[in-house]
């Protein structure tokens, strides 16, 4: 059964369309146990919720990383069973963050099909401001889309935040994330990389450094996300309970 507070409302066709996969793929994942069963409604029609959508996105991202279905099964088995759609989306973002860019070309009709709703010009401008999409070059009516951000961007369309506020928030995030990346890179270079170069003749040290290089980015990203979530929660609690 899907978990979470939002009732499952998507049919299997709608779920497949929103996820950008085929109905056959959804059913295949279900038979392998990669997706939880749908909620059975009237006339025994299965309905899916946001957790199914987020889990599909995570499965597709893991496949994009080159993992086999057997490996994905083992990976998903290690996740807590009660993860919400939001938690799964964060997990997927962490997985995708150390993968090569995976932007896709999409028409306006494809965007609306994936979004599950019609998109006005204002909607398109807001999605562009959030970095979800941009017009393709040359301008042939298609867009470059970040599929991982699309679901989050569509959810934010319903939030009463001004376009200018979205742009300001994105600027703040980019500036501070770039500053953190620069400081962490400097720390790694000065405290780890330079000492390593002095010990290149030590095979065990070289192997350890290669392992660290492969694992560092996902570990740092997860630490940053966790620290940011906690800090944001504390700041919001202080801001709105001070009075």
Backbone bond lengths (Angstrom), bond angles and torsions (degrees), N, CA, C in turn:
res aa  C-N    CA-C-N  psi(-1)  N-CA   C-N-CA  omega(-1)  CA-C   N-CA-C  phi
1 X - - - 1.459 - - 1.533 108.88 -
2 X 1.313 113.60 145.79 1.452 117.13 176.67 1.496 109.04 -72.80
3 X 1.317 115.45 145.46 1.448 120.44 177.90 1.497 109.47 -108.38
4 X 1.352 115.60 169.46 1.449 118.46 178.03 1.499 110.58 115.14
5 X 1.322 116.99 178.31 1.452 122.20 -174.45 1.515 112.48 -95.03
6 X 1.289 118.29 -17.15 1.456 121.05 -177.64 1.524 109.92 -92.85
7 X 1.351 115.81 127.64 1.453 120.03 -179.06 1.523 110.14 -64.81
8 X 1.329 116.80 139.76 1.468 119.33 176.55 1.522 110.39 -68.43
9 X 1.332 116.25 129.00 1.456 120.46 -174.96 1.520 113.11 -128.28
10 X 1.302 118.24 -5.55 1.458 120.99 -173.78 1.521 111.27 -92.16
11 X 1.325 116.22 135.17 1.454 119.68 169.52 1.520 108.25 -77.77
12 X 1.309 117.58 171.96 1.461 119.82 -179.15 1.531 110.50 -63.84
13 X 1.333 117.34 -34.69 1.467 119.66 177.89 1.520 110.92 -66.87
14 X 1.342 116.55 -41.75 1.457 120.13 -179.89 1.524 110.52 -68.81
15 X 1.323 117.33 -39.04 1.464 120.40 177.60 1.520 110.83 -61.19
16 X 1.326 116.77 -45.75 1.463 120.67 -179.87 1.526 111.04 -61.85
17 X 1.351 116.15 -42.15 1.467 120.12 -179.49 1.516 111.07 -64.29
18 X 1.346 116.93 -43.67 1.459 120.23 -179.40 1.529 111.17 -66.50
19 X 1.325 116.98 -33.93 1.468 120.79 -177.71 1.522 112.39 -84.34
20 X 1.332 117.19 -13.71 1.462 119.67 -178.47 1.510 113.34 75.94
21 X 1.348 116.53 28.07 1.458 120.83 177.44 1.529 108.08 -125.98
22 X 1.315 117.34 178.58 1.452 121.30 178.62 1.529 110.35 -92.02
23 X 1.330 115.41 159.96 1.458 120.32 175.93 1.525 109.61 -61.25
24 X 1.315 115.80 -37.09 1.462 120.00 179.03 1.521 111.07 -60.09
25 X 1.334 116.44 -39.06 1.463 120.47 178.62 1.518 111.07 -65.06
26 X 1.336 116.26 -42.73 1.469 120.12 178.51 1.521 110.27 -59.48
27 X 1.314 116.14 -47.27 1.467 119.90 -178.71 1.534 110.76 -65.03
28 X 1.319 116.57 -37.39 1.466 119.94 179.16 1.521 110.51 -64.01
29 X 1.343 116.96 -46.37 1.459 120.36 178.21 1.527 110.88 -60.78
30 X 1.332 116.12 -37.28 1.463 119.89 -179.66 1.526 111.11 -64.92
31 X 1.338 115.85 -42.42 1.467 118.80 -179.50 1.521 111.37 -67.11
32 X 1.332 117.98 -26.43 1.464 121.31 178.10 1.529 111.81 -84.26
33 X 1.341 116.52 -3.57 1.458 119.76 -179.66 1.510 113.93 81.21
34 X 1.333 117.57 10.98 1.462 120.76 -179.93 1.528 111.62 -78.07
35 X 1.309 116.80 -23.33 1.462 122.35 176.76 1.521 109.08 -117.86
36 X 1.333 118.38 139.60 1.459 119.84 174.65 1.530 109.75 -69.03
37 X 1.314 118.27 157.14 1.466 120.19 -179.25 1.525 111.23 -66.20
38 X 1.324 117.20 154.43 1.464 120.12 178.28 1.521 110.96 -74.11
39 X 1.316 114.91 166.39 1.462 121.15 171.34 1.525 107.34 -82.79
40 X 1.315 117.05 125.97 1.460 121.11 -178.13 1.526 109.35 -85.91
41 X 1.333 115.74 119.89 1.451 121.50 -178.82 1.516 112.43 -103.23
42 X 1.328 116.27 -160.05 1.472 120.78 178.45 1.526 111.21 -56.53
43 X 1.322 114.57 147.13 1.472 121.82 -179.28 1.527 111.09 57.93
44 X 1.337 114.83 24.40 1.466 121.98 175.59 1.528 113.28 55.50
45 X 1.330 115.35 37.88 1.464 121.52 175.61 1.525 108.47 -91.98
46 X 1.334 116.39 126.92 1.454 120.26 178.99 1.520 111.65 -76.07
47 X 1.319 116.02 136.23 1.462 121.20 177.50 1.521 110.01 -122.88
48 X 1.333 114.76 142.24 1.451 122.25 -175.60 1.526 109.81 -117.23
49 X 1.320 115.64 154.10 1.454 120.78 -178.52 1.507 113.34 -119.29
50 X 1.345 116.06 -171.20 1.472 120.72 -177.43 1.525 113.25 -63.35
51 X 1.353 117.71 -28.13 1.456 119.43 178.18 1.529 111.20 -65.36
52 X 1.340 115.96 -38.69 1.458 119.24 177.27 1.529 110.48 -63.40
53 X 1.331 115.93 -41.31 1.456 120.76 -179.02 1.529 110.63 -64.47
54 X 1.332 116.42 -44.57 1.462 119.87 179.87 1.524 111.54 -67.82
55 X 1.320 116.71 -36.41 1.464 119.39 178.83 1.526 111.12 -67.93
56 X 1.330 116.55 -38.26 1.460 119.86 175.71 1.524 110.59 -60.61
57 X 1.329 116.44 -42.87 1.467 120.06 179.56 1.524 110.47 -62.31
58 X 1.336 117.07 -39.47 1.466 120.54 178.72 1.521 110.82 -66.23
59 X 1.327 117.52 -42.66 1.466 121.27 178.94 1.524 110.48 -60.62
60 X 1.335 116.00 -46.08 1.464 119.74 -179.51 1.524 110.79 -63.58
61 X 1.340 116.92 -36.98 1.463 119.79 179.24 1.525 111.13 -67.81
62 X 1.328 116.49 -39.74 1.465 119.78 178.26 1.526 110.80 -64.85
63 X 1.331 116.33 -37.63 1.461 119.19 175.59 1.521 110.51 -65.14
64 X 1.329 115.88 -39.49 1.465 120.50 178.27 1.533 110.34 -60.30
65 X 1.340 116.66 -30.23 1.456 121.42 178.12 1.524 111.86 -75.73
66 X 1.347 116.77 -7.67 1.456 119.86 178.50 1.511 114.74 97.30
67 X 1.336 117.73 9.29 1.458 120.60 -179.47 1.523 110.48 -77.21
68 X 1.318 116.70 142.16 1.461 121.33 175.50 1.526 109.46 -77.04
69 X 1.334 115.89 165.90 1.458 119.30 178.92 1.531 111.09 -62.19
70 X 1.327 116.70 -38.73 1.459 119.76 178.59 1.531 110.82 -62.16
71 X 1.340 116.39 -40.70 1.461 120.30 178.46 1.524 110.83 -67.71
72 X 1.339 116.52 -38.32 1.464 120.55 178.10 1.523 110.32 -64.37
73 X 1.321 116.75 -40.37 1.463 120.29 177.26 1.524 110.61 -58.05
74 X 1.331 116.27 -47.10 1.468 119.72 179.55 1.522 110.87 -64.39
75 X 1.327 116.45 -37.70 1.465 121.67 179.94 1.527 110.60 -62.99
76 X 1.327 116.80 -47.98 1.464 121.07 -178.00 1.517 111.86 -67.85
77 X 1.321 116.78 -31.89 1.465 120.19 179.30 1.524 111.80 -63.73
78 X 1.323 116.74 -25.37 1.460 120.85 -178.72 1.523 112.61 -82.15
79 X 1.343 118.19 -12.11 1.452 121.20 -179.33 1.528 110.15 -80.15
80 X 1.338 117.66 147.37 1.466 120.01 175.03 1.528 110.15 -57.47
81 X 1.334 118.02 139.22 1.469 120.18 -174.81 1.524 114.32 -70.75
82 X 1.340 117.68 -16.57 1.461 120.27 -174.86 1.531 112.96 -104.80
83 X 1.327 117.52 23.16 1.461 119.89 178.56 1.523 110.53 -62.47
84 X 1.324 116.21 134.00 1.462 121.02 177.97 1.523 110.04 -80.77
85 X 1.335 115.56 170.73 1.462 120.27 176.92 1.524 110.23 -59.21
86 X 1.331 116.73 -37.71 1.463 121.32 179.06 1.525 110.73 -64.37
87 X 1.349 116.50 -45.44 1.462 120.25 179.17 1.531 111.32 -62.26
88 X 1.332 116.02 -41.28 1.465 120.14 179.43 1.526 110.85 -65.46
89 X 1.340 116.38 -36.94 1.464 120.09 179.19 1.531 110.78 -64.78
90 X 1.333 116.37 -40.18 1.471 120.15 177.23 1.519 110.08 -65.46
91 X 1.323 115.95 -41.85 1.470 120.36 179.01 1.521 110.35 -61.62
92 X 1.314 116.71 -43.23 1.463 120.94 179.58 1.533 110.51 -64.36
93 X 1.346 116.29 -39.27 1.464 119.93 179.47 1.520 110.83 -63.44
94 X 1.336 116.62 -38.23 1.464 119.94 177.70 1.521 111.18 -65.60
95 X 1.339 116.26 -40.86 1.457 119.87 178.16 1.520 110.86 -63.49
96 X 1.343 115.83 -42.68 1.461 120.71 -175.33 1.518 112.63 -75.12
97 X 1.340 117.05 -21.87 1.458 119.90 -170.56 1.514 113.68 -67.41
98 X 1.336 118.16 -23.72 1.478 118.34 177.05 1.524 111.59 -105.28
99 X 1.334 116.91 13.83 1.460 120.56 174.60 1.524 109.38 -94.32
100 X 1.338 118.49 159.78 1.461 120.15 174.60 1.517 110.69 -60.73
101 X 1.322 116.72 155.76 1.458 120.86 178.44 1.524 110.33 -54.49
102 X 1.341 115.27 137.37 1.459 119.42 -176.27 1.525 111.19 -126.30
103 X 1.328 116.59 41.52 1.453 120.01 178.99 1.527 110.39 -63.95
104 X 1.324 115.58 146.18 1.450 121.21 -179.29 1.525 109.99 -122.62
105 X 1.319 116.41 153.03 1.458 121.44 172.17 1.523 108.93 -87.75
106 X 1.320 117.03 136.67 1.466 120.69 -179.01 1.520 109.87 -148.53
107 X 1.317 116.62 143.24 1.454 121.23 174.02 1.526 109.70 -81.16
108 X 1.317 116.37 170.14 1.470 120.32 177.43 1.525 110.19 -60.34
109 X 1.325 116.85 -40.90 1.464 120.59 179.94 1.522 110.99 -64.25
110 X 1.346 117.24 -39.87 1.455 121.03 178.78 1.525 110.33 -66.52
111 X 1.324 116.70 -40.11 1.457 120.40 177.35 1.523 111.26 -59.00
112 X 1.329 116.18 -45.52 1.456 120.26 -178.74 1.523 110.95 -67.45
113 X 1.318 116.76 -35.45 1.466 119.61 177.70 1.519 109.84 -65.61
114 X 1.319 117.03 -43.00 1.460 120.88 -179.91 1.531 110.75 -69.25
115 X 1.336 116.25 -34.24 1.463 120.04 -179.59 1.521 112.22 -76.78
116 X 1.323 116.76 -22.10 1.452 120.32 -178.75 1.514 113.61 77.32
117 X 1.339 117.15 20.05 1.468 121.21 -178.63 1.522 109.27 -164.80
118 X 1.325 115.38 161.52 1.464 120.28 174.59 1.529 108.89 -72.27
119 X 1.328 116.56 146.10 1.455 121.43 -178.36 1.521 109.64 -118.11
120 X 1.321 116.60 122.00 1.457 121.34 177.31 1.528 109.24 -79.90
121 X 1.328 115.90 171.40 1.460 119.76 176.47 1.523 110.95 -61.99
122 X 1.341 116.12 -35.36 1.460 119.92 177.11 1.525 110.27 -65.47
123 X 1.319 116.55 -40.31 1.463 120.36 176.75 1.525 110.53 -60.16
124 X 1.333 116.21 -44.81 1.459 120.33 -178.63 1.529 110.89 -62.84
125 X 1.340 115.94 -38.93 1.462 119.90 179.18 1.527 110.77 -65.92
126 X 1.336 116.42 -39.39 1.460 119.79 179.40 1.535 110.88 -67.97
127 X 1.313 117.01 -40.23 1.465 120.35 177.62 1.527 110.96 -63.65
128 X 1.342 115.97 -38.85 1.465 119.75 177.21 1.529 110.63 -65.38
129 X 1.342 116.78 -39.01 1.459 120.64 179.41 1.517 111.71 -64.52
130 X 1.336 116.91 -30.28 1.459 121.35 178.82 1.521 112.64 -84.19
131 X 1.331 117.46 -1.82 1.458 120.57 179.90 1.509 113.79 80.63
132 X 1.337 116.64 15.04 1.465 120.46 -179.24 1.520 110.85 -75.72
133 X 1.325 116.75 -37.00 1.459 119.98 -177.12 1.517 110.49 -150.39
134 X 1.320 114.86 165.60 1.457 122.40 172.63 1.519 107.77 -152.73
135 X 1.311 116.22 154.16 1.457 119.84 179.75 1.528 110.13 -66.90
136 X 1.318 115.15 136.21 1.460 120.06 -179.05 1.520 110.23 -72.38
137 X 1.287 115.85 155.23 1.469 122.76 175.99 1.521 109.05 -115.55
138 X 1.340 118.01 128.59 1.464 126.96 -2.43 1.523 111.82 -70.62
139 X 1.343 115.38 158.87 1.462 120.60 -175.69 1.524 109.96 -70.20
140 X 1.320 115.91 95.69 1.464 120.86 -178.97 1.525 111.71 -115.00
141 X 1.332 116.01 18.23 1.459 119.64 179.88 1.516 113.37 90.78
142 X 1.339 118.11 -1.03 1.457 120.73 179.20 1.526 109.52 -103.92
143 X 1.323 115.29 170.36 1.456 121.57 -175.91 1.526 109.24 -133.23
144 X 1.331 115.52 152.92 1.453 121.92 169.86 1.516 106.40 -93.49
145 X 1.309 116.33 123.66 1.455 122.10 -170.38 1.517 110.95 -120.24
146 X 1.331 116.37 136.88 1.460 121.15 169.35 1.523 106.75 -95.19
147 X 1.330 118.54 101.09 1.462 120.44 -173.59 1.516 113.28 -62.81
148 X 1.326 117.02 -28.04 1.454 119.54 -179.76 1.517 112.94 -69.66
149 X 1.345 116.82 -28.50 1.464 120.73 -179.57 1.521 112.85 -91.76
150 X 1.326 117.61 -12.19 1.460 119.75 -172.82 1.529 112.17 -60.79
151 X 1.323 117.63 -47.43 1.465 119.80 -176.84 1.522 111.35 -61.87
152 X 1.340 116.18 -44.16 1.453 119.95 178.34 1.526 110.62 -63.78
153 X 1.332 116.54 -43.12 1.459 120.08 179.89 1.514 112.53 -60.90
154 X 1.323 117.05 -42.52 1.469 120.71 179.51 1.523 110.47 -64.43
155 X 1.340 116.91 -39.26 1.462 119.83 177.57 1.527 110.89 -61.87
156 X 1.336 116.40 -38.77 1.465 120.39 -178.09 1.523 112.81 -72.49
157 X 1.341 117.30 -16.50 1.459 119.32 178.54 1.526 111.47 -61.63
158 X 1.320 115.83 -29.31 1.461 119.40 -179.13 1.519 113.89 -86.44
159 X 1.336 116.74 -2.12 1.463 120.32 -179.91 1.528 109.29 -88.27
160 X 1.339 118.17 131.43 1.473 120.56 -176.71 1.526 112.98 -74.72
161 X 1.324 115.97 71.55 1.462 121.93 178.22 1.529 107.94 -120.67
162 X 1.314 116.59 132.07 1.460 120.84 -178.43 1.529 110.91 -66.85
163 X 1.334 114.94 150.77 1.460 121.57 179.49 1.529 110.66 -56.33
164 X 1.338 116.69 -41.32 1.459 120.85 -179.42 1.532 111.31 -64.39
165 X 1.335 116.42 -34.52 1.462 120.70 179.31 1.521 110.61 -67.72
166 X 1.337 116.48 -39.41 1.462 120.63 177.37 1.523 110.18 -60.94
167 X 1.338 116.48 -44.98 1.462 120.59 179.19 1.532 111.12 -62.61
168 X 1.334 116.18 -42.19 1.462 120.03 179.74 1.526 110.77 -65.28
169 X 1.325 116.70 -41.70 1.466 120.55 179.50 1.524 110.99 -63.89
170 X 1.338 116.18 -41.19 1.465 119.49 179.27 1.525 110.84 -64.04
171 X 1.338 116.43 -39.02 1.460 120.34 178.54 1.525 110.98 -62.67
172 X 1.339 116.51 -43.93 1.462 121.09 178.65 1.529 110.56 -60.35
173 X 1.332 116.75 -46.87 1.461 120.79 -178.67 1.523 111.66 -62.94
174 X 1.336 116.35 -43.81 1.462 119.62 -179.55 1.515 111.69 -64.36
175 X 1.336 116.67 -43.41 1.458 120.07 -177.96 1.522 111.17 -64.06
176 X 1.330 116.88 -45.90 1.459 119.66 -176.34 1.526 111.95 -74.54
177 X 1.326 117.28 -35.31 1.461 119.03 178.19 1.525 110.20 -68.59
178 X 1.334 117.26 -37.29 1.464 119.89 177.42 1.529 110.44 -65.85
179 X 1.332 116.37 -40.60 1.452 120.27 178.58 1.525 110.94 -63.13
180 X 1.347 116.88 -42.69 1.467 120.61 178.50 1.527 110.63 -64.28
181 X 1.346 116.03 -41.17 1.466 119.87 179.85 1.521 110.86 -63.35
182 X 1.337 117.20 -39.95 1.461 120.75 179.96 1.526 111.25 -65.96
183 X 1.334 117.10 -42.68 1.459 120.58 -179.48 1.525 111.60 -67.35
184 X 1.340 116.64 -41.32 1.459 120.16 179.20 1.533 111.08 -66.70
185 X 1.336 115.93 -38.30 1.459 119.87 177.36 1.519 111.13 -64.09
186 X 1.342 115.99 -43.06 1.470 120.02 178.04 1.527 110.29 -61.69
187 X 1.337 116.74 -43.41 1.460 120.60 -179.78 1.526 110.98 -62.55
188 X 1.342 116.02 -44.33 1.460 120.14 -179.65 1.529 110.08 -64.62
189 X 1.332 116.67 -41.76 1.470 120.26 -179.04 1.526 111.32 -63.63
190 X 1.350 115.77 -46.85 1.463 119.73 -173.73 1.522 112.86 -76.72
191 X 1.328 117.28 -38.36 1.462 120.11 -172.11 1.530 113.71 -97.57
192 X 1.338 116.77 -19.33 1.462 118.99 -175.50 1.529 111.95 -120.05
193 X 1.341 115.82 -53.59 1.456 119.61 -172.95 1.530 112.48 -68.63
194 X 1.318 116.88 -47.31 1.469 118.77 -178.59 1.532 112.33 -62.97
195 X 1.339 119.26 -44.71 1.477 118.21 174.79 1.523 112.58 -61.44
196 X 1.352 116.82 -34.28 1.464 120.12 178.59 1.524 110.80 -61.45
197 X 1.315 116.72 -43.00 1.463 120.49 -177.37 1.524 111.19 -63.53
198 X 1.331 116.00 -25.35 1.457 119.17 177.74 1.532 112.11 -76.99
199 X 1.365 116.48 -13.48 1.473 120.44 -176.95 1.534 111.09 -123.34
200 X 1.330 116.26 31.69 1.468 120.14 -178.30 1.529 112.92 -62.90
201 X 1.324 117.00 -18.98 1.464 119.19 -178.93 1.532 112.47 -80.92
202 X 1.325 117.59 -7.18 1.466 121.73 -179.32 1.528 108.93 -92.25
203 X 1.336 119.06 106.46 1.481 121.35 -176.46 1.523 113.18 -57.99
204 X 1.330 117.49 -39.50 1.459 119.65 -179.50 1.519 111.25 -65.83
205 X 1.302 117.11 -39.08 1.464 120.76 179.62 1.529 110.32 -68.44
206 X 1.323 116.93 -39.20 1.469 120.68 177.72 1.528 110.23 -61.49
207 X 1.354 117.08 -44.20 1.466 120.65 179.03 1.520 111.11 -62.77
208 X 1.338 116.35 -40.06 1.462 120.21 179.75 1.530 110.89 -65.43
209 X 1.319 117.07 -38.76 1.459 120.98 179.93 1.524 111.40 -67.77
210 X 1.326 117.03 -39.41 1.457 119.98 177.82 1.523 110.77 -63.38
211 X 1.326 116.39 -40.02 1.451 120.59 177.90 1.528 110.49 -64.77
212 X 1.316 116.68 -42.81 1.457 121.13 179.65 1.525 111.01 -64.02
213 X 1.337 116.95 -42.08 1.463 120.79 179.96 1.525 111.53 -60.63
214 X 1.339 116.77 -37.89 1.461 120.94 -179.01 1.520 111.64 -71.99
215 X 1.355 115.93 -32.95 1.464 119.70 -173.72 1.527 113.31 -96.85
216 X 1.327 117.63 -15.37 1.459 119.82 -170.26 1.520 112.96 -62.07
217 X 1.334 116.62 -47.65 1.457 118.61 -173.77 1.522 113.45 -60.64
218 X 1.342 119.95 -51.02 1.465 117.64 177.94 1.521 113.50 -62.35
219 X 1.352 117.34 -35.23 1.464 119.20 179.29 1.525 110.96 -66.07
220 X 1.323 115.88 -44.78 1.461 119.76 -179.84 1.521 110.84 -64.54
221 X 1.325 116.47 -42.00 1.458 119.80 179.83 1.517 111.82 -62.27
222 X 1.320 116.72 -43.59 1.454 119.15 179.05 1.528 110.53 -64.24
223 X 1.328 117.17 -39.59 1.458 120.39 177.41 1.523 111.19 -63.43
224 X 1.326 116.83 -41.69 1.463 120.48 179.47 1.528 111.60 -64.64
225 X 1.334 116.55 -44.45 1.462 120.03 180.00 1.525 110.67 -62.66
226 X 1.334 116.38 -44.65 1.460 120.45 179.92 1.526 111.02 -62.83
227 X 1.323 116.47 -45.75 1.467 120.29 179.73 1.523 111.22 -63.84
228 X 1.343 116.75 -40.31 1.457 119.59 -179.54 1.525 111.05 -66.98
229 X 1.332 117.23 -42.12 1.461 120.28 179.01 1.526 110.94 -59.43
230 X 1.319 116.60 -45.43 1.461 120.05 -179.55 1.519 111.35 -65.88
231 X 1.325 116.59 -43.65 1.460 120.19 179.95 1.525 111.69 -63.45
232 X 1.340 115.63 -43.09 1.461 119.69 -179.68 1.526 110.64 -63.90
233 X 1.331 116.62 -42.01 1.465 120.16 179.28 1.523 110.67 -60.88
234 X 1.352 116.07 -43.36 1.453 120.12 179.82 1.527 111.78 -65.77
235 X 1.328 117.18 -42.31 1.459 120.94 -179.56 1.525 111.46 -65.70
236 X 1.338 117.03 -42.65 1.454 119.97 179.30 1.522 111.59 -65.96
237 X 1.338 116.02 -39.22 1.455 119.41 178.84 1.535 109.85 -63.90
238 X 1.338 116.59 -42.11 1.458 120.09 179.51 1.520 112.04 -67.92
239 X 1.328 116.53 -38.32 1.469 120.67 -176.89 1.530 112.54 -68.61
240 X 1.332 116.70 -37.35 1.455 119.61 -172.82 1.522 113.93 -102.34
241 X 1.329 116.84 2.62 1.458 119.20 175.45 1.522 111.64 -120.21
242 X 1.339 115.73 4.77 1.460 119.98 -177.25 1.521 112.12 -70.62
243 X 1.343 115.52 -33.45 1.461 118.89 -175.18 1.523 110.19 -88.10
